[in-house]
Amino acid sequence: MEIDKRFLRAHTGSFFLFGPRGTGKSTWLRSLRDHAVWIDLLDPETFRLFQARPERLVERVAAQPFAVDVVIDEVQKVPALLDVVHQLVEGDRPLRFILTGSSARKLRRGAANLLAGRLTELHMHPFMAAELGLAFDLQRSLAVGLVPLVWRAVQPENTLRAYASLYLKEEVQAEALVRDLGAFARFLEAISFSHGSLLNLAEVSRECQVGRKTAEGYLEILEDLLLSFRIPVFTRRAQRSLVAHDKFFFFDAGVYRSIRPTGPLDRPEEIEGMALEGLIAQHLRAWASYRSVPAELYYWRTKSGSEVDFVLYGADVFVAIEVKRSRNVHHTDLRALKAFQADYPQANVCLLYMGTEELKIGNILCLPCGTFLKNLHPENNQLMAVTPIQSGVAR
């Protein structure tokens, strides 16, 4: 995958680049290697040198007087470097700092806060279908996900199985984020049942036999390591009584499949249905993150049980999306979208399903999931489902 085929675009100024391990941050920045001061903290020797003396960065920069970029890969491994970066940012030499990280946990305090006004944030997500073009395969994406490290592997299934272990060992255990690694592993399995569902931490904590506060801490670790995200309920100008819980997702459908335990009582179609919803969620999240006009991702669910899987809302977009694993569309599948449209007539509505035909039932567009994903491009608002708002947007 060439660098110009990723949808993420660099800023002209300094920025943090966050993203889970294996999403291609270093590959995306590789074109800068010959023209930048490059610090790779995943290299054991480099890590030891800068951990012992972070001010070495000043010397490295001074040794390359014509460099305009300073790239520090996995900066969270030596947080003290941020103080040196702050010092250099305040200096007279014009430099662009690009700081990558797969964990935000150690960057919450200190110089990260000082740099917050000077460095913007970018986020690297797993591949989008449109980035892969003809190489995209929906069934393969549901099975192994779209993390570039896994997608490109010779044996993606084996790489995927090792992915969760990598985070348990290299991130959680090595950084001593939890005292009981076994309890955290049980938590990972327990919360995998919440993927694509309303998050009830009290139930998760009972399932993995830890206290509620401990479960909250474990969830915070997952989010700090960028392994999961939550989407809130859409409540603007609500005309019905709505639920309050967020929906939970792992950041990649394949990672969810690798963590989710299976047994004789599990129905394959149920697991694949959650994987499909997660795949759509990660695409919509990436689309909203990469585009130039901000947009937020929500879901909608009434207390009576009517639910729309996703709501995209921004200055120029207001779209409700329902996802069905079935290969046929039934009128009952459209009830929630009709209820949402009754409350929000300004919204475009769309149903995604596993069939092959593009349909329009009433004023609801029904699209094959693969077609929708292949056309989801952050620079294109004129998509079949994600279209600009022509009239006023509910505020």
KOLVEX-291846 format. One record per residue: x, y, z of N, C-alpha, C in turn; residue in three letters. Coordinates in steps of 0.02 Angstrom, whole numbers, plus 32768, in hexadecimal, padded with zeros to 4 digits. Layout:
N
XYZXYZXYZALA;...
END
This chain:
395
802A7FC48000800080008000802C803E8000MET;802780667FCB804F80A27FC6803380D77FF6GLU;80608105800B804D8137803C801481638024ILE;801281737FE27FDF81A17FCA7F9B81817FC3ASP;7F9581417FD27F5481207FD07F3181208013LYS;7F52813580487F30813D80887F0D81818087ARG;7ED3818480A67EAB81C180A37EC281F780D5PHE;7EE881E381077F00821381387F2F82448116LEU;7F26828581237F5082B881077F7582DD813FARG;7FB782E881357FE0830881687FD08352816DALA;7FDA836E81A87FD483B681B2801683D781A1HIS;8013841781908051843B81818077844B81C2THR;8053845081FA8073845E82398082841D825FGLY;809A8424829C80AA83EA82C6806B83C782DCSER;806F838482E68033835F82FA8045831D831CPHE;801883088347801882C483627FF482978330PHE;800F825B83257FEE822A82FB7FE081EC8325LEU;7FA181E283387F8E81AA83617F6F81728337PHE;7F778136834E7F5880FD832D7F6F80BD834DGLY;7F458089834F7F5A8049836D7F96802C8349PRO;7FB87FFE836A7FF17FDC834B7FDB7FBC8309ARG;80067FC082D77FF97F9C82997FCD7FBF8268GLY;7FB77FFD82767F8A802082477FB080458211THR;7FF2804582138019806181DC803380A881E6GLY;803A80BE82258052810282328099810B8217LYS;80C680DD8227810B80E38211811180DE81C6SER;80EB80B081A880EB80A9815F80D480E9813DTHR;80A18107815980858145813D80B9817D813FTRP;80E4817D8172811681B2817B815881A1815ALEU;815E8167813B819F8150812281BE817E80EFARG;819581A280CA81B081D0809781D9820880B6SER;81D1821480F781F682498118823A82338133LEU;824781F18131828281D6815382C381F7813BARG;82C9820680FB8308822180E1830E826C80ECASP;82DA828B810382DB82D4810A82C982EA8151HIS;82D082BD818182BA82CE81C582E982B081F9ALA;82E782CE8233830582AE826E82D382798284VAL;82E8823A828382BA8202828E82CF81DC82CDTRP;82A281DB82FE82AE81B7833D827B817F8342ILE;82938141833E826781068341826E80E68385ASP;823E80F283B1824380D983F68230808F83FCLEU;821A807083C48211802883C58253800383BELEU;8287802783A882CA800A83A582E6800883ECASP;82F97FCD8406830E7FC7844D83497FF5845FPRO;837A7FFB843383B38025844383A0806F8445GLU;837980848414836280CA8413833880D98451THR;830D80AA846382E480B3849F830F80BC84DDPHE;8342809284E5836D80978521839280DA8523ARG;83AB80F084E983D1812F84E783A6816B84FBLEU;8369816E84E0833F81A884EE831C81A28531PHE;83118167854982F58160858C8328817885BFGLN;8368816885B4839C817D85E383AA81C885E0ALA;83A581E585A383B5822C859C838A824B8565ARG;834D82608575831F827B8542833C82B9851FPRO;836682E085428382831D852483B0830E84E8GLU;83BF82CD84DD83E582BA84A283C182D18462ARG;838082DB8466835A82F1842C837483348413LEU;83878362844083A183A3842C83E0839A8401VAL;840B836B84168449835E83F2843B834083AEGLU;840B831283AB83FA82F2836B83DF83268339ARG;83B683548352839A8388832683D183B7830FVAL;83FE83C9833C843483F7832B846383DA82F7ALA;8469839782F78497837682C8847B83758281ALA;843B83858278841C8386823583FD83CB8229GLN;842983FC821B84118442821783E0844F81DDPRO;83DE842281AB83B2842E8172837084088177PHE;836883E081AB832A83BB81B482F383EB81CBALA;82B783E181B0827F840B81C5824B83E281ECVAL;824F839F81E882218374820B8245834B8240ASP;82258342827A823E831782AF820782E482BDVAL;821482A482AE81E3826F82B881F9824582F4VAL;81CC823E832581D98213835F81A381DD835FILE;81B781A0834F818981688348817D8147838CASP;813D813F839F8128812283DF8142814B841AGLU;8132818B8418814D81BB8449813781AB8491VAL;80FF8186849980E7817884DC8118814B8503GLN;8147812B84E181768100850481A98128852DLYS;81B58167851981E18194854081BE81D78546VAL;818E81DD85738167821B857A819282588589PRO;81CD824D85AA81F8828685BA821082AB857CALA;820E828B8542822282AC850481F482E784F3LEU;81B782E6850D8189831C84FE81A0835E851BLEU;81C3835B855481DF83998571821483B68543ASP;823C838B8524827083A284F6825083BD84B6VAL;821C839B849E81F783B3846481DB83F88471VAL;81BF840184AC81A3844284BF81D9847884BDHIS;8214846784D5824C849684D5825F84A9848DGLN;82618477846182748484841B823D84AA83F5LEU;81FF849B840581C784C083E681CB850A83F7VAL;81E18519843481E7855E844B82258580842FGLU;8252855A84118290857683F78287859D83B6GLY;82BF85B6839B82BC85E1836082BB85B9831EASP;82D1857A832082D6855482E28291853982CFARG;827B854782928239852D827C823C84E2826EPRO;821984BB829682198473828F81D1845A8291LEU;81C38426826B818284048270818D83C38295ARG;816B83BC82CE8170837E82F58135835182E5PHE;8145831282D9811282DF82CD811C82A88300ILE;80EF82A3833080F78275836880C2823F8361LEU;80D78201835780A681CB8350809F81A68392THR;80648187839C8058816183D98020812F83D1GLY;802780F783F27FF280C483F37FD080C18437SER;7FE180F184627FC280F584A47FC1813E84B9SER;7F88815484D27F82819984EA7F8B819D8536ALA;7F95816485567F938161859F7FCA818C85BFARG;8008818485A7803F81A885C5804681EF85ADLYS;801D8202857D8022824585607FED8275857ALEU;7FC8825F85AD7F92828885C67FAA82C285F0ARG;7FE482B9860E7FFB82EB863E803A830D8624ARG;8051834186488092835F863A8094838285F7GLY;80CB837585D280D9839B859580A4838F8560ALA;808283568561804E834A8530801983808535ALA;8009839585727FD983CB857B7FF6840E8563ASN;80378418857080578456855A8058845B850ELEU;805F842184ED8063841F84A5801F84208483LEU;7FEB841784AC7FA8840E848F7F9484488462ALA;7FA8848584737F9684BE844A7FC184C7840DGLY;7FFA84A4840B802A84AC83D48029847283A3ARG;8015843783BB801283FC83907FCA83E58389LEU;7FB383DE834B7F7183C483407F7383778344THR;7F39835883437F34830F83477F1982F28306GLU;7F3A82BF82EE7F21829782B67F1B824F82CELEU;7EEE822A82AF7EE481E482C27EE781B78285HIS;7F0E8181828C7F13814F82577EE681158269MET;7EBC8102823A7E8C80CB82457EA0808F821BHIS;7E81805682267E8C801D81F87E7B803181B0PRO;7E8E800781817E7D8015813B7E3280228133PHE;7E21805081067DDD805780EE7DD8803080ACMET;7D9D8018809D7D937FF180607DAA80178022ALA;7D9B805880207DAC80807FE57DF880897FDFALA;7E1D808380157E66808680127E8280487FF0GLU;7E6180107FFC7E787FD17FDF7E627FC77F97LEU;7E2D7FEA7F837E157FE57F3E7DFF7F9E7F2DGLY;7E1A7F847EF67E077F427EDE7E1D7F0A7F0ELEU;7E4D7F197F3A7E657EE67F697E357EDB7FA2ALA;7E037F087FAA7DD57F007FE27DA87EC47FD8PHE;7DA07E9D800D7D747E63800D7D4C7E64804DASP;7D0A7E6A80477CE07E7280827CE57E3680B1LEU;7CE17DFA80977CE37DBF80C27D277DB880E6GLN;7D5D7DC780C27D9F7DC580E27DA47DFB8118ARG;7D877E35810C7D897E6B813D7D637E58817CSER;7D2C7E3481747D067E1D81AE7D2C7DE881D5LEU;7D557DC281B37D797D8B81D47DB97DA281F6ALA;7DE17DCB81D57E227DDF81F17E297E2981FDVAL;7DF67E5081EB7DF97E9881F77E237EBC81C3GLY;7E317EFC81D27E547F2781A27E917F4A81C0LEU;7EAC7F2F81F67EEB7F4982107F227F3981DDVAL;7F457F6B81C27F777F5D818E7FA97F2781A1PRO;7FC07F2581DF7FEF7EF281F57FD37EAC81EALEU;7F927EA481F67F717E6381EE7F607E5781A5VAL;7F447E8981847F2D7E82813F7F667E6D8111TRP;7FA17E8A811C7FDA7E7D80F07FFF7E3C8102ARG;7FF07E1E813C80167DE48153800C7DA88125ALA;80407D7F8122803D7D4280FA80087D128118VAL;80067D10815A7FD47CE8817E7FAC7D1681ACGLN;7F7C7D3B81917F587D6D81B87F357D5281F6PRO;7F1B7D1481F27EF97CF7822C7F297CF08267GLU;7F667CD9825A7F987CD2828F7FAD7D1582ABASN;7FB67D46827F7FC97D8982957F927DA882C0THR;7F537D9D82AC7F1B7DB882D17F177D998317LEU;7F227D57831B7F207D36835D7F567D52838CARG;7F8E7D67836F7FC57D8183987FBA7DCA83ABALA;7F8B7DEC838B7F847E3483947F707E4683DCTYR;7F3D7E2383F77F297E31843C7F607E21846DALA;7F857DEC845F7FBD7DD9848B7FF37E0F848BSER;7FFE7E2E8450802F7E63844B801E7E9C847BLEU;7FDD7EAF847C7FCA7EE584A97FCD7ED084F2TYR;7FB97E9285007FBD7E7A854580047E7B855FLEU;80337E64853680787E5D854C809F7E9E8546LYS;809E7EBC850980C97EF484FD80AF7F36851AGLU;806E7F3E851D80537F7D8535803B7F78857DGLU;800E7F49858A7FF07F4585CD80227F2B8600VAL;80427EF385F1806F7ED5862280B07EFD8628GLN;80CE7F1085F0810E7F3285F281087F768615ALA;80D07F97860D80C77FD9862D80A67FD48671GLU;809B7F968688807D7F8B86CB803C7FB286D3ALA;80127FAF86A07FD27FD386A27F9F7FB186CFLEU;7FA57F6F86D87F787F4B87047FA07F1D8731VAL;7F877F0F876C7FA97EE1879A7F9B7E998789ARG;7F5E7E8B87727F497E4687667F3C7E3E871CASP;7F6D7E2486F87F667E1D86B07F307DEA869ELEU;7F277DB786C87EF27D8686BC7EAD7DA586BFGLY;7EA27DD186EF7E617DF386F57E557E2086B9ALA;7E897E4086A07E817E6B86667E717E418628PHE;7E907E0786227E817DDA85EA7E387DC385EDALA;7E1F7DB486297DD97DA186317DAB7DDB861EARG;7DC17E1886317D997E5386207D957E5C85D4PHE;7DCC7E5185B07DCC7E5685687D987E278549LEU;7D977DE985617D677DB985477D207DCE8559GLU;7D157DE485977CD27DF685AD7CB77E318586ALA;7CE07E63857B7CC87E9F85597CC07E93850EILE;7CDE7E5E84F47CD57E4F84AD7C8C7E40849DSER;7C667E2884CF7C1F7E1B84C57BF67E5C84BFPHE;7C167E9484D27BF47ED584CD7C027EF8848BSER;7C2D7EDB84617C3E7EFA84217BFE7F0483F7HIS;7BF27F4283E37BB77F5183BB7B777F5683E4GLY;7B7E7F5784277B437F5884537B4A7F8F8486SER;7B137F9B84AA7B157FCC84E17B447FB28516LEU;7B6E7FDE85307BA07FCB85607B847FCF85A7LEU;7B847F9685C97B6F7F93860F7BAA7F798637ASN;7BD07FA786557C0D7F9386787BFF7F6986B6LEU;7BC67F7386D47BB57F4C870F7BB07F0186FDALA;7B917EF386C37B8C7EAD86AC7BD07E928699GLU;7BF97EBB86787C3C7EA586647C667E9586A0VAL;7C637EC086D37C8C7EB4870F7C777E758733SER;7C357E6687347C1F7E2887537C377DEB872BARG;7C367DF186E97C4A7DBA86BF7C947DA886C7GLU;7CBE7DDB86CD7D067DCD86D47D1D7DCD871CCYS;7CED7DD5874C7CFA7DCE87937D2D7E0187ADGLN;7D227E40879A7D497E7787B67D187EAD87CBVAL;7D307EDC87F47D057F12880B7CF47F4387D3GLY;7CBF7F6987DD7CA97F9987AA7CE07FCC879CARG;7D017FE687D07D36801787C67D707FFA879FLYS;7D807FBA87AD7DB67F9987887DA37F93873FTHR;7D657F8087327D4E7F7A86EC7D517FBD86C9ALA;7D407FF386EC7D44803686CE7D8D804686BDGLU;7DBB803386E97E01803E86DC7E1A801686A0GLY;7E037FD8869B7E177FAE86627DFC7FCB8620TYR;7DBF7FE486217DA2800385E57DCB804185D2LEU;7DDF806786037E0880A285F67E4B808E85D5GLU;7E68805685EB7EA6803E85CD7E9A802B8584ILE;7E63800885767E527FF685317E4D80348505LEU;7E2D8067851E7E2480A484F77E6580CB84F0GLU;7E8D80CB85257ECE80ED85227EFD80CB84F1ASP;7EF8808884EB7F20806384BB7F0180648475LEU;7ECA8089846E7EA88093842E7E8C80538411LEU;7E7E8022843E7E637FE284297E177FE18424LEU;7DF7801384417DAE801484417D95805C843ESER;7D56806484307D3680A584327CED809D8443PHE;7CCE80D384587C8780D384677C658109843EARG;7C2580FD842C7BFF8131840B7BC1813F8435ILE;7BB2817F843F7B79819384697B3881928443PRO;7B01819684687ABF8199844A7AB381E0842FVAL;7A9181E483F77A82822583D87A44824283FBPHE;7A4D827C841B7A17829784457A0082DC842FTHR;7A1B82F783F97A08833C83E679BE833F83D6ARG;799D836F83F67955837A83EC792D833983F1ARG;793E83118422791E82D0842978D382D78435ALA;78AC82B18411786482B28419784A8273843CGLN;78778246844D78638208846F789281FD84AAARG;787F81D184D678AA81BE850E78E0818F84F5SER;792081A384FF7958817E84E37981815D851BLEU;79A68129850879D3810985387A0F81368544VAL;7A35812785797A6E8151858B7AB1812F857FALA;7AB380ED85797AF380C985727B1380D3852EHIS;7B5580D6852D7B7B80D784EF7B7C809184CFASP;7B8B808E848E7B99804E846D7BE58045846BLYS;7BFA800784727C427FF784767C587FD28437PHE;7C947FE284207CB17FBF83E67CFC7FB683F0PHE;7D177F7E83DC7D5F7F7983D17D6E7F9E8390PHE;7DAC7FB6838A7DBC7FE383537DBE7FBF8310PHE;7DBF7F7C83107DC47F5782D17D9B7F1782D8ASP;7D777F0682A27D4C7ECB82A47D747E8B82AEALA;7DAF7E8682907DD97E4B82987DF27E4382DFGLY;7E057E7B82FE7E1C7E7883447DE37E608371VAL;7DA67E7883637D6C7E5F83887D657E148380TYR;7D6A7DFB83427D637DB383367D997D8B835AARG;7DD57DA783607E0C7D8283807E047D7F83CCSER;7DE27DB183E97DDA7DB484327D9B7D918448ILE;7D677D9384207D267D7784327D2B7D2B8438ARG;7D207D0F84747D217CC6847B7CE57CA6845APRO;7CED7C6A843F7CB67C47841E7CAF7C02843BTHR;7C737BE784377C657BA484507C277B88842FGLY;7C127B4D84457BD87B2C84257B977B548429PRO;7B927B80845B7B547BA784637B547BE7843ALEU;7B8C7BF7841A7B907C3483F37B7A7C2883ACASP;7B4F7C5383927B397C4F834D7B687C778321ARG;7B867C5882EE7BB57C7C82C27B977CBB82A3PRO;7B567CB882927B377CF282737B327D2D82A3GLU;7B2B7D1E82E47B297D5483157B6C7D77831AGLU;7BA27D50831C7BE57D6C83207BF67D9382E1ILE;7BE37D7782A77BF17D9B82687BC77DDA8263GLU;7B8B7DD9827F7B627E15827E7B817E4E82A5GLY;7B9E7E3D82E07BC07E7083077C007E8782E5MET;7C227E5882C37C5F7E6B829E7C4D7E9B8265ALA;7C157E8E82437BFF7EBA820D7BEF7EFF8227LEU;7BCC7F03825E7BBC7F45827A7BFC7F69828EGLU;7C2B7F4482AB7C6B7F6282BD7C927F7A8281GLY;7C907F54824A7CB37F68820D7C967FAA81F2LEU;7C547FB081F37C347FEE81DD7C488027820CILE;7C488019824E7C58804C827F7C9F80678275ALA;7CCF803A826A7D14805182637D1D807A8223GLN;7CF8806881EE7CFB809081B17CDD80D581BBHIS;7CA380D981DB7C83811A81E67CAE81468213LEU;7CCD812782457CF9814C82727D368167824CARG;7D53813E82217D8D815481FA7D78818C81C9ALA;7D3F818381A97D2581B5817A7D1D81F8819CTRP;7CFF81F881D77CF4823681FC7D3782558212ALA;7D68822B82227DA98243823A7DD282618201SER;7DCF824481C57DFA8259818E7DE082958167TYR;7DA082A1816B7D8382D681407D94831B815CARG;7D90834E81317DA3839281447D6D83B4816ESER;7D2E83A081647CF783BE818B7CE5838F81C4VAL;7CE783A682027CDA8379823A7C9583588238PRO;7C93831B824F7C5482F682577C5C82C68291ALA;7C2582B782B27C27828B82ED7BFC824D82DFGLU;7C0F821783007BEB81D782F87BC381C88337LEU;7B8381B8832E7B5581A883657B2D81698352TYR;7B02815583807ACD812683707A8D81418390TYR;7A55812183837A158139839C79ED80FE83B5TRP;79D5810283F379AD80CB840E797C80E78440ARG;793D80D68436790980EC8465790480B8849ETHR;78E680CD84D478DD809F850D78AB806884FCLYS;7884807384C97855803E84B37877800A8487SER;78B78016847578DD7FE4845078E87FF18407GLY;78CF802883EC78DB803983A679218055839FSER;7949803883727990804B836E79A780548326GLU;79CD8089831A79F2809482DC7A3C808E82EDVAL;7A5F806482C77AA3805282DA7AD2808D82DBASP;7ACE80BA82A97AFE80F182A67ADC8131828EPHE;7AF3816882AA7ADE81AB82947B1D81D48289VAL;7B2881EC824C7B5F821A823D7B428260823DLEU;7B62828C82647B4682D0826B7B7F83038268TYR;7B778334823E7BA8836A82397B8A83A58215GLY;7BB483D782067B9B841481E67B7D840681A2ALA;7B9583D3817F7B7D83C6813B7B63837F8132ASP;7B5A835B81687B43831681617B168303819BVAL;7AE082E1818B7AB182C781BE7A93828781A0PHE;7AAF824F81B47A9D820F81967A9081DB81CDVAL;7A5A81B681C67A4B817D81F27A55813D81CBALA;7A7A810D81E97A8C80CF81C67A79809381F0ILE;7A56806481D27A45802581F37A6A7FED81CEGLU;7A867FBE81F47AAD7F8781D77A8B7F4581E5VAL;7A807F1E81B07A627EDC81B67A8E7EA98194LYS;7A967E7081B57AC07E3B81997A9B7E128163ARG;7A5A7E19815F7A327DF081317A407E0380E9SER;7A317DD380BB7A3B7DDE807479FC7DFA8052ARG;79C77E01807879897E1E805D79717E54808CASN;794D7E84807179317EBB809978E77EAF80A3VAL;78D27EB080E2788C7EA980F378727EEC810DHIS;78337EF8810478167F38811A781F7F428165HIS;78217F0D818C782B7F1481D478717F2F81E4THR;78A17F2581B678E57F3E81C178E87F8A81BEASP;78B47FA981A378B57FF281987892801981CFLEU;78767FF681FF784D801882317873804D8258ARG;78AF803C826F78D6806B829878EA80A8826FALA;78FE809D8230791080D6820678D4810381F9LEU;789A80E681F1785D810E81E7784D81368226LYS;785781188260784A813C829F787C817682A6ALA;78BB8169829478ED819F829978DD81D78268PHE;78C981C5822C78B981F881FA787A821F820CGLN;784D81FF82307812822482487826825B8278ALA;7859824D82A27871827E82D278A082B182B2ASP;78C5829A827F78F882C5825F78EF82C28212TYR;78BF82E681F778B382E481AF78ED83008186PRO;791B832581A87955834081847989830A8173GLN;798582D1819579B9829E818E79AF82748150ALA;79E88260813279E8822A810079EB81E88125ASN;79CA81B5810A79C98174812C79DE813E80FBVAL;79FF810B81157A1A80D780EA7A1C80968110CYS;7A0D806080EE7A14801D810A7A4A7FF880E4LEU;7A797FDA81087AAE7FB280EA7AA07F6980F8LEU;7AA87F4080C47A9A7EF980CD7ACA7ED080A3TYR;7AC87E8E80A97AF97E62808A7AE37E488045MET;7AAF7E66802A7A9A7E547FE67AC57E747FB1GLY;7AAF7E717F737AD77E8A7F3C7AB67EC17F14THR;7A767ED07F237A517F017EFC7A4A7F437F22GLU;7A4C7F7A7EFD7A3C7FBC7F1979F17FC77F12GLU;79D07FD57F4A79887FDC7F4A7974801E7F69LEU;793880347F59791A806D7F7B78D3805C7F8CLYS;78C680567FCD788480437FE5786580808006ILE;7833809D7FE7781A80DD7FFE785081117FF2GLY;786481338027789B8162802078DA814A8044ASN;78DE81088050791880EB8073794380C68041ILE;798180DA803C79B280BA801079CD807C8032LEU;79CF8045800E79E9800580287A257FF17FFDCYS;7A5F7FED801C7A9D7FE17FF67AC17FA3800FLEU;7AE27F7E7FE17B0E7F487FF67B487F658020PRO;7B5A7F4380557B8F7F5D80817BD07F69805BCYS;7BE27F3A802F7C207F4180097C1F7F7E7FDDGLY;7BE77F8B7FBC7BE17FC77F927BE980067FBATHR;7BC880097FF37BCC8044801D7C1480518034PHE;7C36801C804C7C79802480677CAB80388031LEU;7CA5801C7FF67CD3802C7FC07CCC80747FAALYS;7C9280927FB47C8680D77F9F7C8E810A7FD7ASN;7CA080F280137CA6811F804C7CEC813F804BLEU;7CEF817C80327D2E81A180297D2781E4804DHIS;7D5781F780777D508235809F7D4D82748075PRO;7D64827380377D6382AF800E7D2582B17FE1GLU;7CFA82817FE97CBE827D7FBE7C80827E7FE9ASN;7C5C82B67FE87C1D82BA800D7BE282A17FE3ASN;7BEC829C7FA27BB5828A7F767BAD823E7F71GLN;7BAE821D7FAA7BA581D57FA97B5B81C47FA7LEU;7B4C81857F977B0681707F917AE281767FD3MET;7B07816B800B7AE6816E804C7AFB81AC8073ALA;7B3B81BE806D7B5581F780947B5482348068VAL;7B1E825980697B158292803C7B0F82D28064THR;7B22830C80487B1D834A806C7AD5835D807CPRO;7ACD838380B07A8B839A80C37A7683D48095ILE;7A3A83D0807B7A228403804D79FA84398072GLN;79E3842880AD79BA845880D379D7845E8119SER;79B48481814479CC848D818879D7844C81AEGLY;7A08844C81DA7A188412820379FF841D824AVAL;79E283EA826879CA83F182AD7A04840182DBALA;79FC842E83077A31844483357A1D8436837DARG;
END
